Amino acid sequence: MCCGDMGDKARPAGILYTWDKLHVIKRKLEAKTLAVTAGNHDVDSRYKYTDYDAKGLLQSLVPPFPCEDEKLNDKFWARNYIVFSEPDYRLVILNTSAYHGAKEGEFEHGRITPRTVEALKAELEVLEHEQPRRVNILLCHHHPHNHGDIEDKDVSLMEGGAKLLELLGSGDYGNWIVIHGHKHHPRISYAAASISPPIVFSAGSLCARIYEELQGQARNQFYVITFPLSDLDTLELGLIGTFQAWDWLPGIGWQRATLRSGLPASGGFGNRGDITSISKTIATIFASKKQPWVEWNEIIGAFPQVSYLLPISLQAIIKKLESNYNLTVSRDSDGQPLQIGRSL
């Protein structure tokens, strides 16, 4: 999956290079699907490399962009989204850069119009009636809700994003994760209150020059995201999953991420349980072992829901275990929990 911005400032050379390399990666991984959308740096809304045709280069790519099905490509450019349905998942690819070049200043943010939201709703109603999916993914470039923990004012927010999240969080079309790019700042969060708030996964950039204000809080990263179909059936937590993250370090190369990377080397999402209750359960499991130290994997074996906590929730639970239950959690070199024991 690629969240867009294959190039920089719509320069054709970078976009052509990246499009080729994405297909190399697809072949190397023997992947069935390459999912990609358009970023603001892929649409020539300002720089006029392609004869004032903002989407012309993307439409001329070989293999075709964003997929090889000509009818779906036409729909992507005409209706601004397409839907893939596979036996275990449904994928929506949304073009939030669709209106870049249409008016002055449009390039500064993303957009999904009410018309597009209504069209997507109508299609999801049909698809959900025919066959619900356990995993539902929406891939887009711009962020659908505020990402203002770095900036006081988040000006590049997707306009119409609240309506999109309201649709996906209605509970009528399954449980959703939104995967987006654009911010260069990786994090996982839940959307604002709704019946079934979507998970929002903000992917860090693979190889951008990180803004100075972000350099102490984020790195270039790539991810492997896993949706555990067996636990989806048994744990009844809604949509859950895990991720692994790697950082690019200049002069060193790819290394497993750390707690200071934006997203750590591994983590989960989907378990929205009360951290006080979860902490108590973990402490009870530890006490039942009647050992001075217990491997964290043993805790997960007895309480698999722990695997699907957000990294920030897991850190809060570790803090409670140490402050409320006189326990110590040791960590591995990546900062991940390794053992739990009684404090001296």
Rosetta silent file (secondary structure, phi, psi, omega in degrees, C-alpha in Angstrom):
SEQUENCE: MCCGDMGDKARPAGILYTWDKLHVIKRKLEAKTLAVTAGNHDVDSRYKYTDYDAKGLLQSLVPPFPCEDEKLNDKFWARNYIVFSEPDYRLVILNTSAYHGAKEGEFEHGRITPRTVEALKAELEVLEHEQPRRVNILLCHHHPHNHGDIEDKDVSLMEGGAKLLELLGSGDYGNWIVIHGHKHHPRISYAAASISPPIVFSAGSLCARIYEELQGQARNQFYVITFPLSDLDTLELGLIGTFQAWDWLPGIGWQRATLRSGLPASGGFGNRGDITSISKTIATIFASKKQPWVEWNEIIGAFPQVSYLLPISLQAIIKKLESNYNLTVSRDSDGQPLQIGRSL
SCORE:     score description
SCORE:     0.000 S_00000001
   1 L     0.000  134.212  177.516    0.000    0.000    0.000 S_00000001
   2 E  -127.338  124.912 -174.390    1.249    3.452   -0.941 S_00000001
   3 L   -86.204   12.551  178.112   -0.527    6.538    0.454 S_00000001
   4 L    99.685 -176.508 -171.378    0.603    8.830   -2.370 S_00000001
   5 L    59.527   56.640  175.665    3.310   11.448   -2.852 S_00000001
   6 L   -69.756  -30.224 -179.094    5.383    9.221   -5.080 S_00000001
   7 L  -117.837 -168.581  178.035    7.261   12.301   -6.293 S_00000001
   8 L  -126.146  120.438  179.216    8.206   15.754   -5.082 S_00000001
   9 L    53.504   36.995  174.023    6.341   18.827   -6.347 S_00000001
  10 L    64.366   18.063  177.952    4.952   16.761   -9.259 S_00000001
  11 L   -65.053  124.093 -175.019    8.360   16.291  -10.900 S_00000001
  12 H   -59.075  -38.801 -175.117    7.819   13.540  -13.504 S_00000001
  13 H   -58.844  -44.127 -179.350   11.193   11.815  -12.978 S_00000001
  14 H   -66.762  -41.049 -179.731   10.492   11.013   -9.339 S_00000001
  15 H   -65.562  -44.572  179.846    6.960    9.781  -10.003 S_00000001
  16 H   -62.715  -42.522  179.283    8.094    7.539  -12.874 S_00000001
  17 H   -61.090  -48.759 -176.267   10.949    6.130  -10.789 S_00000001
  18 H   -66.869  -39.677  179.855    8.724    5.369   -7.791 S_00000001
  19 H   -60.750  -39.828  176.685    5.939    3.834   -9.893 S_00000001
  20 H   -65.303  -45.411 -176.603    8.468    1.408  -11.368 S_00000001
  21 H   -68.112  -32.182  175.320    9.945    0.548   -7.957 S_00000001
  22 H   -60.507  -38.317  178.745    6.509   -0.076   -6.431 S_00000001
  23 H   -74.189  -30.474  172.814    5.950   -2.769   -9.035 S_00000001
  24 H   -62.598  -46.225  178.600    9.389   -4.230   -8.344 S_00000001
  25 H   -60.941  -43.048  179.283    8.435   -4.503   -4.656 S_00000001
  26 H   -57.975  -44.703  179.831    5.094   -6.072   -5.601 S_00000001
  27 H   -66.637  -42.027 -179.205    6.861   -8.744   -7.665 S_00000001
  28 H   -61.941  -38.302 -179.413    9.477   -9.400   -4.976 S_00000001
  29 H   -82.946   -8.198 -173.605    6.758   -9.875   -2.361 S_00000001
  30 L    53.495   42.020 -178.304    4.604  -11.918   -4.759 S_00000001
  31 L   -78.458  145.137  178.664    1.778   -9.625   -3.678 S_00000001
  32 L   -75.895  -36.513 -172.443   -1.647  -10.006   -5.221 S_00000001
  33 L  -133.866  136.645  165.662   -2.506   -6.301   -5.082 S_00000001
  34 L  -106.543  116.392 -179.878   -0.658   -2.997   -5.182 S_00000001
  35 L  -106.644  125.455 -175.940   -2.919   -0.358   -3.653 S_00000001
  36 E  -147.837  148.759  175.768   -1.935    3.259   -4.284 S_00000001
  37 L  -131.628  175.898 -175.738   -3.596    6.668   -4.348 S_00000001
  38 L   -91.848  133.242  173.570   -2.680   10.170   -5.491 S_00000001
  39 L  -102.074  170.237 -179.081   -0.910   12.626   -3.208 S_00000001
  40 L   -65.315  -23.817  177.183   -0.686   16.377   -3.534 S_00000001
  41 L   -85.865   -2.369  177.294    2.897   16.023   -4.851 S_00000001
  42 L   -97.460  -16.371 -176.719    1.694   13.656   -7.604 S_00000001
  43 L  -103.469  124.455 -173.314   -0.831   16.089   -9.093 S_00000001
  44 L   -84.698   69.133 -175.815    0.659   18.898  -11.188 S_00000001
  45 L   -87.692  -12.319 -174.962   -1.610   21.640   -9.878 S_00000001
  46 L  -131.164  -28.778 -164.162    1.065   24.348   -9.667 S_00000001
  47 L   -97.834  -17.987  170.922    4.254   23.494  -11.514 S_00000001
  48 L    62.401   41.454  172.506    2.993   22.877  -15.088 S_00000001
  49 L   -74.142  -24.480 -170.759    5.324   20.049  -16.062 S_00000001
  50 L  -121.566   52.089  171.710    2.513   18.412  -18.040 S_00000001
  51 L    53.864   43.993  176.135    0.909   21.109  -20.188 S_00000001
  52 L    64.360   17.311  177.053   -1.534   22.333  -17.532 S_00000001
  53 L  -104.713   95.556 -169.353   -2.993   18.812  -17.209 S_00000001
  54 L   -58.552  -37.018 -177.047   -2.789   18.262  -13.439 S_00000001
  55 L  -105.141    7.781 -173.262   -3.517   14.528  -13.544 S_00000001
  56 H   -60.044  -43.983 -178.505   -2.074   13.854  -17.008 S_00000001
  57 H   -64.225  -44.586  179.666    1.135   12.148  -15.899 S_00000001
  58 H   -61.053  -38.174 -178.728   -0.666    9.803  -13.505 S_00000001
  59 H   -73.541  -15.118 -179.680   -3.153    8.869  -16.218 S_00000001
  60 L  -101.633    2.418 -178.432   -0.331    8.033  -18.641 S_00000001
  61 L   -65.532  149.110  176.439    1.627    5.751  -16.298 S_00000001
  62 L  -128.575  125.052   -7.119    2.412    2.182  -17.373 S_00000001
  63 L   -57.077  164.345 -175.014    1.142   -0.085  -15.844 S_00000001
  64 L   -61.557  149.880  179.081   -2.013    2.034  -15.460 S_00000001
  65 L  -109.027  135.742    1.407   -2.562    4.067  -12.288 S_00000001
  66 L   -90.289   -5.275  178.874   -4.007    3.307   -9.791 S_00000001
  67 L  -149.043  173.272 -173.586   -4.847   -0.218  -11.028 S_00000001
  68 L   -87.453   -4.695  178.490   -4.868   -2.243  -14.232 S_00000001
  69 L   -85.149  113.421 -173.911   -8.670   -2.399  -14.570 S_00000001
  70 H   -62.412  -38.119  179.970   -9.601    0.343  -17.071 S_00000001
  71 H   -66.085  -41.093  177.701  -13.173    0.668  -15.818 S_00000001
  72 H   -66.606  -38.177  177.209  -12.023    1.091  -12.231 S_00000001
  73 H   -61.462  -43.064  177.519   -9.427    3.642  -13.323 S_00000001
  74 H   -59.765  -39.671 -179.927  -12.113    5.643  -15.109 S_00000001
  75 H   -68.142  -38.263  179.029  -14.209    5.543  -11.938 S_00000001
  76 H   -58.109  -42.811 -177.761  -11.263    6.655   -9.789 S_00000001
  77 H   -81.102  -27.903 -177.814  -10.840    9.786  -11.899 S_00000001
  78 H   -88.899  -40.383 -176.182  -14.562   10.427  -12.437 S_00000001
  79 H  -109.149   -6.984  172.764  -16.029    9.542   -9.016 S_00000001
  80 L    75.829   13.191  173.517  -12.823    9.941   -6.960 S_00000001
  81 E  -160.253  160.035  170.545  -12.867    6.489   -5.384 S_00000001
  82 E  -140.683  160.422 -177.786  -12.883    2.775   -6.207 S_00000001
  83 E  -129.082  130.270  170.628  -13.726   -0.326   -4.158 S_00000001
  84 E  -110.879  133.496  175.350  -12.093   -3.765   -4.179 S_00000001
  85 E  -120.503  119.577  175.989  -13.862   -6.634   -2.405 S_00000001
  86 L  -114.880  167.369 -176.101  -11.934   -9.795   -1.575 S_00000001
  87 L   -54.326  -38.356 -175.027  -13.118  -12.754    0.548 S_00000001
  88 L  -106.005   -6.963 -177.212  -11.531  -11.496    3.785 S_00000001
  89 E  -153.412  161.595  171.984  -11.376   -7.735    3.250 S_00000001
  90 E  -125.448  137.137 -177.346  -12.803   -4.711    1.472 S_00000001
  91 E  -126.578  124.558  172.353  -10.563   -1.887    0.255 S_00000001
  92 E  -107.211  127.633  174.059  -11.636    1.624   -0.718 S_00000001
  93 E  -108.126  118.137 -173.446   -9.067    3.787   -2.509 S_00000001
  94 E  -111.552  137.374  177.502  -10.007    7.458   -2.226 S_00000001
  95 L   -99.269   95.715  179.480   -8.550   10.362   -4.214 S_00000001
  96 L   -85.389   -1.576  175.538   -8.395   13.285   -1.793 S_00000001
  97 L  -102.460   16.497 -170.980   -6.312   15.294   -4.298 S_00000001
  98 L   -61.144  -28.692 -173.824   -9.067   15.145   -6.909 S_00000001
  99 L  -105.900    9.161  177.674   -9.712   18.894   -6.977 S_00000001
 100 L   -65.515  130.189 -175.037   -6.125   20.121   -6.884 S_00000001
 101 L    95.764  -10.478 -177.650   -5.690   22.659   -9.657 S_00000001
 102 L   -77.176  -30.728  179.592   -9.407   23.436   -9.752 S_00000001
 103 L  -154.108  163.888 -178.424   -9.121   26.670   -7.778 S_00000001
 104 L   -61.314  129.650  175.861   -6.571   28.855   -6.041 S_00000001
 105 L    84.564   -4.853 -178.374   -5.287   27.363   -2.792 S_00000001
 106 H   -63.318  -29.675 -178.010   -6.950   23.967   -3.225 S_00000001
 107 H   -64.577  -13.306 -175.073   -3.545   22.272   -3.194 S_00000001
 108 H   -78.101  -10.782 -176.710   -3.121   23.190    0.469 S_00000001
 109 L  -151.177  171.359  173.590   -5.553   20.540    1.737 S_00000001
 110 L   -93.382  173.087  179.738   -7.437   17.377    0.826 S_00000001
 111 E  -156.271  139.030  161.853  -11.125   17.087   -0.003 S_00000001
 112 L  -130.036  125.888 -174.857  -13.983   14.627   -0.180 S_00000001
 113 L   -85.430  159.412  175.168  -17.251   16.187   -1.337 S_00000001
 114 H   -55.700  -34.633  178.812  -20.741   15.368   -0.020 S_00000001
 115 H   -62.970  -42.233  178.996  -21.492   13.895   -3.452 S_00000001
 116 H   -68.054  -39.808  177.483  -18.590   11.459   -3.140 S_00000001
 117 H   -60.438  -43.471 -179.421  -19.601   10.515    0.412 S_00000001
 118 H   -66.984  -39.153  178.164  -23.150    9.775   -0.770 S_00000001
 119 H   -64.798  -43.184  178.247  -21.918    7.726   -3.737 S_00000001
 120 H   -64.061  -41.451  178.353  -19.621    5.687   -1.484 S_00000001
 121 H   -59.148  -45.690 -179.283  -22.452    5.179    1.008 S_00000001
 122 H   -62.304  -40.652  179.915  -24.771    3.854   -1.699 S_00000001
 123 H   -69.393  -40.585  179.434  -22.132    1.418   -2.946 S_00000001
 124 H   -65.893  -33.805  177.290  -21.253    0.184    0.544 S_00000001
 125 H   -60.417  -43.508  178.643  -24.923   -0.436    1.293 S_00000001
 126 H   -66.234  -48.109 -176.273  -25.146   -2.796   -1.675 S_00000001
 127 H   -65.471  -40.775 -179.181  -21.844   -4.529   -0.943 S_00000001
 128 H   -67.671  -34.360  176.492  -22.542   -4.969    2.772 S_00000001
 129 H   -66.613  -39.172 -179.145  -25.947   -6.462    2.000 S_00000001
 130 H   -70.417  -46.266 -176.844  -24.368   -8.928   -0.434 S_00000001
 131 L  -164.355  105.381  176.077  -21.461   -9.983    1.797 S_00000001
 132 L   -62.612  155.307  177.393  -20.103   -8.275    4.950 S_00000001
 133 L  -121.086  143.257  179.773  -16.317   -8.170    5.397 S_00000001
 134 L   -74.897  -31.848 -178.754  -14.360   -8.622    8.629 S_00000001
 135 E  -119.778  124.630  178.457  -11.629   -6.201    7.546 S_00000001
 136 E  -126.210  124.602 -174.070  -12.463   -2.878    5.871 S_00000001
 137 E  -123.391  133.008  169.648   -9.670   -0.540    4.768 S_00000001
 138 E  -115.928  122.021  178.702   -9.837    2.976    3.316 S_00000001
 139 E  -104.385  128.346  178.083   -6.601    4.198    1.729 S_00000001
 140 L  -150.019  174.919  179.710   -6.186    7.930    1.112 S_00000001
 141 L   -94.347  -53.257 -175.502   -3.486   10.588    1.137 S_00000001
 142 L   -84.054  154.953 -177.047   -4.775   13.380    3.388 S_00000001
 143 L   -80.661  136.781 -175.639   -5.756   12.898    7.019 S_00000001
 144 L   -87.135  -15.016  175.140   -9.509   12.853    7.754 S_00000001
 145 L  -134.722  170.528 -170.266   -9.305   14.206   11.309 S_00000001
 146 L   -58.831  136.191  179.466   -7.117   16.689   13.139 S_00000001
 147 L  -125.418   48.476 -167.109   -3.448   15.855   13.350 S_00000001
 148 L   -96.244   21.391 -179.231   -2.517   18.949   15.312 S_00000001
 149 L   -74.513  -14.103  174.708   -0.250   17.582   18.014 S_00000001
 150 L  -101.054  -44.953 -177.516    2.737   19.140   16.216 S_00000001
 151 L   -99.736  144.289  174.688    1.088   22.203   14.657 S_00000001
 152 L   -65.860  -36.909 -179.145   -1.174   24.639   16.484 S_00000001
 153 L  -128.218  124.833 -176.221   -3.326   24.863   13.356 S_00000001
 154 L   -98.211   94.277 -172.301   -3.750   21.946   10.974 S_00000001
 155 L   -85.776  -14.989 -175.096   -4.436   23.607    7.612 S_00000001
 156 L   -97.716   11.937  178.534   -3.992   20.538    5.379 S_00000001
 157 L   -55.595  145.539  176.540   -6.840   18.542    6.914 S_00000001
 158 L   -67.012  117.091  174.702   -9.158   16.740    4.486 S_00000001
 159 E   -71.183  131.077 -173.890  -12.242   18.899    3.988 S_00000001
 160 L    90.678   -0.770 -178.111  -15.270   16.638    4.374 S_00000001
 161 H   -61.932  -34.440  179.726  -13.234   14.208    6.482 S_00000001
 162 H   -62.962  -40.207  178.093  -15.691   14.394    9.382 S_00000001
 163 H   -66.741  -37.670  177.370  -18.520   13.220    7.103 S_00000001
 164 H   -62.618  -47.524 -179.664  -16.350   10.394    5.812 S_00000001
 165 H   -65.565  -34.138  176.080  -15.536    9.213    9.343 S_00000001
 166 H   -62.468  -41.685  178.443  -19.209    9.510   10.300 S_00000001
 167 H   -63.937  -51.051 -176.588  -20.100    7.200    7.389 S_00000001
 168 H   -68.199  -28.690 -178.522  -17.398    4.629    8.193 S_00000001
 169 L   -92.195    8.796 -176.676  -18.137    4.794   11.916 S_00000001
 170 L   -71.247  -19.525 -175.204  -21.888    4.336   11.593 S_00000001
 171 L    84.700   -4.468 -177.272  -21.671    0.597   12.233 S_00000001
 172 L   -85.476  -16.243 -172.211  -23.735   -0.096    9.119 S_00000001
 173 L  -128.907   30.282 -179.798  -20.825   -1.097    6.882 S_00000001
 174 L    86.800 -174.085 -179.925  -18.501   -3.050    9.165 S_00000001
 175 L  -100.779  141.547 -168.003  -15.471   -1.906   11.120 S_00000001
 176 E  -126.616  151.287  164.673  -12.865    0.274    9.382 S_00000001
 177 E  -122.795  133.230  174.944   -9.262    1.361    9.410 S_00000001
 178 E  -103.481  123.867  177.959   -8.230    4.491    7.503 S_00000001
 179 E  -112.106  121.263 -177.027   -4.605    4.461    6.307 S_00000001
 180 E  -136.362  169.194  177.542   -3.261    7.823    5.152 S_00000001
 181 L  -118.981 -133.522  169.655   -0.005    9.662    4.518 S_00000001
 182 L    77.180  -43.543 -169.728    0.778   13.359    3.985 S_00000001
 183 L   -82.920  -16.244 -176.155    1.766   14.381    7.529 S_00000001
 184 L    64.332    4.916 -176.340    5.207   12.671    7.660 S_00000001
 185 L  -120.123  104.453 -176.331    4.343   12.005   11.309 S_00000001
 186 L   -74.276  138.740  173.024    3.433    8.368   12.082 S_00000001
 187 E  -169.516  162.988  174.195    0.824    7.607   14.709 S_00000001
 188 E  -124.240  137.345  178.608   -2.293    5.502   15.365 S_00000001
 189 E  -149.487  176.285  172.897   -5.466    6.875   16.880 S_00000001
 190 E  -109.665  144.740  178.821   -9.214    6.381   16.942 S_00000001
 191 L   -67.762  169.175 -178.964  -11.598    8.756   15.219 S_00000001
 192 L   -60.829  165.358 -172.594  -13.983   10.940   17.198 S_00000001
 193 L   -52.294  131.258  171.968  -16.956    9.409   18.955 S_00000001
 194 L  -159.279 -175.168 -178.229  -19.364    7.436   16.789 S_00000001
 195 L   -63.962  -43.521 -179.807  -21.013    4.039   17.003 S_00000001
 196 L  -138.254   78.215 -173.039  -17.906    2.267   15.720 S_00000001
 197 L   -57.862  127.726  177.740  -15.052    4.814   15.506 S_00000001
 198 L   -64.436  151.036  168.016  -12.576    3.921   12.730 S_00000001
 199 E   -77.725  138.107  177.933   -8.924    3.313   13.461 S_00000001
 200 E  -119.707  113.041 -178.504   -6.781    5.994   11.799 S_00000001
 201 E  -104.858  109.731  178.184   -3.253    4.881   10.875 S_00000001
 202 E   -92.256  107.319 -176.999   -1.046    7.801    9.868 S_00000001
 203 L   -79.505  133.748  172.580    1.842    6.306    7.923 S_00000001
 204 L   -69.816  167.385  179.784    5.206    8.004    8.116 S_00000001
 205 L   -79.229  146.894  178.341    7.074    8.813    4.907 S_00000001
 206 L   -73.183  -42.630 -171.092    9.377    6.237    3.386 S_00000001
 207 L  -150.399   29.027  177.789   12.081    8.626    2.187 S_00000001
 208 L   -77.882  160.358  167.809   11.074   12.274    2.622 S_00000001
 209 L   -80.597  111.690 -173.265   13.319   14.928    4.106 S_00000001
 210 L   -68.628  134.323  178.243   11.677   15.223    7.509 S_00000001
 211 L   -56.959  147.244 -175.497   10.655   18.742    8.519 S_00000001
 212 H   -56.704  -39.744 -177.094   12.909   20.266   11.180 S_00000001
 213 H   -70.312  -13.769  179.965   10.095   20.494   13.729 S_00000001
 214 H  -100.296  -12.613 -167.790    9.452   16.748   13.355 S_00000001
 215 L   -61.891  -26.457  177.908   13.018   15.452   13.421 S_00000001
 216 L   -87.166   -2.817 -173.605   13.003   14.778   17.162 S_00000001
 217 L  -128.341   -6.853 -176.229    9.660   12.959   17.045 S_00000001
 218 L  -153.935  153.728  175.450    9.480   11.005   13.787 S_00000001
 219 L  -132.009  167.813  169.426   11.613    9.155   11.267 S_00000001
 220 L   -65.277  134.147 -174.857   11.147    7.771    7.798 S_00000001
 221 E  -141.385  157.506  161.834    9.354    4.458    8.255 S_00000001
 222 E  -133.869  164.255 -167.677    7.712    1.522    6.532 S_00000001
 223 E  -137.477  153.049  163.318    5.282   -0.982    8.028 S_00000001
 224 E  -118.565  120.028  179.663    3.896   -4.481    7.916 S_00000001
 225 E  -108.681  133.086 -178.011    0.288   -4.538    9.155 S_00000001
 226 E  -122.834  132.803  173.827   -1.371   -7.850   10.072 S_00000001
 227 L  -108.907  112.464 -174.145   -5.051   -8.542   10.638 S_00000001
 228 L   -81.615   99.266 -172.116   -5.412  -11.787   12.682 S_00000001
 229 H   -62.311  -35.581 -179.663   -8.475  -13.453   11.213 S_00000001
 230 H   -66.785  -43.655  178.280   -8.707  -16.130   13.930 S_00000001
 231 H   -69.678  -29.567  174.628   -8.663  -13.554   16.758 S_00000001
 232 H   -59.059  -35.775 -178.633  -11.159  -11.419   14.862 S_00000001
 233 H   -77.069  -33.617 -169.597  -13.552  -14.336   15.145 S_00000001
 234 H  -101.780  -31.226 -172.514  -12.922  -15.208   18.806 S_00000001
 235 L   -85.457  -20.600  176.452  -12.019  -12.056   20.746 S_00000001
 236 L    54.595   47.916  177.182  -15.026   -9.959   19.686 S_00000001
 237 L  -105.298    3.079 -171.140  -13.107   -6.676   19.847 S_00000001
 238 L    86.802 -150.293  179.578  -14.139   -5.398   16.432 S_00000001
 239 L   -78.356  121.487 -179.127  -11.384   -4.709   13.923 S_00000001
 240 L  -130.197  161.850  177.649   -7.998   -5.487   15.478 S_00000001
 241 E  -174.028  177.362  175.866   -4.473   -5.861   14.185 S_00000001
 242 E  -131.415  162.192  176.354   -0.770   -5.511   14.787 S_00000001
 243 E  -137.551  156.681  167.430    2.019   -3.637   13.045 S_00000001
 244 E  -123.832  144.167 -175.399    5.788   -3.771   12.740 S_00000001
 245 E  -132.509  142.780  176.007    7.781   -0.627   11.942 S_00000001
 246 E  -126.249  143.709  177.894   11.271    0.075   10.608 S_00000001
 247 E  -104.210  148.833  168.352   13.223    3.358   10.590 S_00000001
 248 E   -97.259  124.148  177.947   15.672    4.658    8.002 S_00000001
 249 E  -114.636  118.993 -178.776   18.859    5.949    9.636 S_00000001
 250 L   -54.371  132.936  179.963   21.257    7.912    7.392 S_00000001
 251 L    81.663   -9.997 -178.460   24.545    6.080    6.994 S_00000001
 252 L  -117.911  -47.578 -178.199   23.116    2.941    8.637 S_00000001
 253 E   110.182 -157.819 -176.351   20.044    1.884    6.703 S_00000001
 254 E   -79.129  129.611  178.361   16.819    0.247    7.858 S_00000001
 255 E  -134.642  153.768  175.160   16.597   -0.585   11.555 S_00000001
 256 E   -59.457  140.334 -176.298   13.737   -1.646   13.797 S_00000001
 257 L   -66.909  165.686  177.855   11.952    1.421   15.136 S_00000001
 258 L  -121.529  177.159  179.618   12.245    2.665   18.720 S_00000001
 259 L   -65.797  -16.337 -178.201    9.840    4.272   21.160 S_00000001
 260 L  -101.660   16.071 -172.759   11.081    7.686   19.939 S_00000001
 261 L   -94.477   -5.569 -170.508   10.437    7.020   16.246 S_00000001
 262 L   108.836  -62.937  166.982    6.819    8.106   15.983 S_00000001
 263 L  -121.859  140.354 -177.283    5.628    4.491   15.979 S_00000001
 264 L   -76.778 -178.459 -175.549    7.631    1.834   17.849 S_00000001
 265 L   -60.905  -31.302  178.371    9.020   -1.421   16.430 S_00000001
 266 E  -153.849  160.418 -179.941    5.758   -3.246   17.054 S_00000001
 267 E   178.286 -175.843 -177.617    2.321   -2.585   18.447 S_00000001
 268 E  -136.638 -177.530  176.332   -1.357   -3.156   18.041 S_00000001
 269 E  -161.390  153.691  174.759   -4.697   -1.463   17.543 S_00000001
 270 L   112.963  -27.376  177.811   -8.374   -2.167   18.069 S_00000001
 271 L   -84.464  107.830 -175.729   -8.564   -3.014   21.788 S_00000001
 272 L  -104.418   22.036 -176.433  -10.347   -0.011   23.272 S_00000001
 273 L   -66.317  163.719 -179.666  -10.818   -1.524   26.721 S_00000001
 274 L   -68.553  127.086 -174.004  -10.478    0.355   30.000 S_00000001
 275 H   -69.495  -28.277  177.326   -6.798    0.544   30.964 S_00000001
 276 H   -65.971  -44.776  179.126   -7.554    0.245   34.697 S_00000001
 277 H   -65.472  -42.046  179.879   -9.433   -3.014   34.145 S_00000001
 278 H   -65.066  -40.874  177.902   -6.748   -4.347   31.785 S_00000001
 279 H   -60.355  -43.374  179.382   -4.001   -3.491   34.273 S_00000001
 280 H   -62.239  -41.944  179.734   -5.853   -5.350   37.010 S_00000001
 281 H   -63.524  -43.055  179.044   -6.264   -8.427   34.814 S_00000001
 282 H   -63.094  -43.235  178.476   -2.543   -8.472   33.959 S_00000001
 283 H   -62.058  -37.593  178.133   -1.611   -8.137   37.643 S_00000001
 284 H   -66.612  -41.781  177.823   -3.936  -11.027   38.487 S_00000001
 285 H   -62.493  -43.386  178.966   -2.388  -13.224   35.792 S_00000001
 286 H   -60.340  -46.012 -178.932    1.083  -12.407   37.099 S_00000001
 287 H   -61.599  -35.692 -178.337    0.088  -13.288   40.683 S_00000001
 288 H   -67.504  -22.814 -179.277   -1.376  -16.610   39.534 S_00000001
 289 H   -75.197  -25.312  177.975    2.005  -17.677   38.090 S_00000001
 290 L    53.732   44.497  178.081    3.631  -17.449   41.561 S_00000001
 291 L  -129.992  153.554  179.249    7.013  -16.663   40.022 S_00000001
 292 L   -68.480  -31.843  177.961    9.353  -13.700   40.580 S_00000001
 293 E  -135.985  142.384  178.378    9.434  -12.972   36.838 S_00000001
 294 E  -129.669  134.168  177.373    7.022  -13.887   34.044 S_00000001
 295 E   -64.114  140.110  179.380    7.699  -13.570   30.321 S_00000001
 296 H   -60.612  -32.343  177.527    5.479  -10.984   28.642 S_00000001
 297 H   -61.184  -30.674  176.591    4.601  -13.621   26.021 S_00000001
 298 H   -68.275  -37.197  176.019    3.024  -15.667   28.818 S_00000001
 299 H   -61.589  -45.271 -179.783    0.826  -12.692   29.688 S_00000001
 300 H   -64.774  -38.249  178.491   -0.239  -12.429   26.054 S_00000001
 301 H   -60.696  -37.933  179.695   -0.903  -16.170   25.904 S_00000001
 302 H   -83.283  -23.114 -173.797   -3.285  -15.900   28.844 S_00000001
 303 L  -142.224   71.902 -171.968   -4.722  -12.537   27.782 S_00000001
 304 H   -62.646  -17.653  178.644   -4.341  -12.143   23.967 S_00000001
 305 H   -59.634  -23.674 -179.459   -6.316   -8.910   23.952 S_00000001
 306 H   -61.391  -29.700 -178.000   -3.130   -7.184   25.182 S_00000001
 307 H   -63.440  -19.395 -170.823   -1.594   -7.610   21.696 S_00000001
 308 H  -111.628   23.885  173.326   -4.140   -5.187   20.233 S_00000001
 309 L   -83.536  143.057  169.870   -3.614   -2.178   22.493 S_00000001
 310 L   -58.883  147.800  177.589   -2.456    1.089   20.968 S_00000001
 311 H   -52.568  -40.694 -179.436    1.186    1.800   21.876 S_00000001
 312 H   -66.372  -34.809  177.622    0.088    4.787   23.964 S_00000001
 313 H   -70.060  -41.345  178.432   -2.430    2.607   25.840 S_00000001
 314 H   -60.549  -42.493  179.548    0.171   -0.091   26.479 S_00000001
 315 H   -64.471  -36.939  177.858    2.554    2.493   27.951 S_00000001
 316 H   -66.240  -36.763  178.903   -0.230    3.784   30.217 S_00000001
 317 H   -69.139  -41.878  176.589   -0.942    0.241   31.409 S_00000001
 318 H   -59.263  -41.216  178.605    2.736   -0.405   32.157 S_00000001
 319 H   -61.546  -41.207  179.024    2.777    2.791   34.204 S_00000001
 320 H   -67.333  -39.871  178.585   -0.253    1.599   36.197 S_00000001
 321 H   -59.804  -38.250 -176.682    1.302   -1.828   36.779 S_00000001
 322 H   -78.904  -35.747 -176.413    4.388   -0.172   38.216 S_00000001
 323 H   -87.672  -35.063 -173.152    2.624    2.488   40.297 S_00000001
 324 H   -98.386  -23.394 -172.953   -0.480    0.616   41.484 S_00000001
 325 L  -122.830    8.540  177.331    0.702   -3.005   41.738 S_00000001
 326 L    55.969   40.883  178.850    4.385   -2.666   42.675 S_00000001
 327 E  -111.963  158.291  176.623    5.438   -4.455   39.481 S_00000001
 328 E  -123.776  133.248  176.870    8.332   -3.831   37.111 S_00000001
 329 E  -110.560  114.991  175.996    8.160   -4.345   33.352 S_00000001
 330 E   -85.899  155.226 -174.442   11.537   -4.915   31.695 S_00000001
 331 E  -125.595  157.478  176.024   11.961   -4.079   28.019 S_00000001
 332 L   -86.630 -174.356 -175.891   13.975   -5.374   25.091 S_00000001
 333 L   -65.744  -18.124  177.588   16.337   -3.305   22.937 S_00000001
 334 L   -90.442   -2.209 -177.634   13.359   -1.974   20.915 S_00000001
 335 L    86.404    9.307 -178.872   11.614   -0.740   24.057 S_00000001
 336 L   -90.818  148.735 -179.279    8.987   -3.484   23.904 S_00000001
 337 E   -57.164  136.541 -178.127    7.807   -5.357   27.054 S_00000001
 338 E  -119.655  -48.899  179.895    9.919   -8.429   27.744 S_00000001
 339 E  -142.038  159.439  173.594    9.217   -9.572   31.325 S_00000001
 340 E  -128.642  135.004 -177.156    7.087   -8.564   34.269 S_00000001
 341 E  -148.872  171.044  179.287    8.228   -9.014   37.866 S_00000001
 342 E   -77.363  131.986  177.897    7.765   -7.880   41.436 S_00000001
 343 L   -68.004  145.644  178.982    9.566   -4.633   42.296 S_00000001
 344 L   -80.701    0.000    0.000   12.214   -4.878   44.979 S_00000001
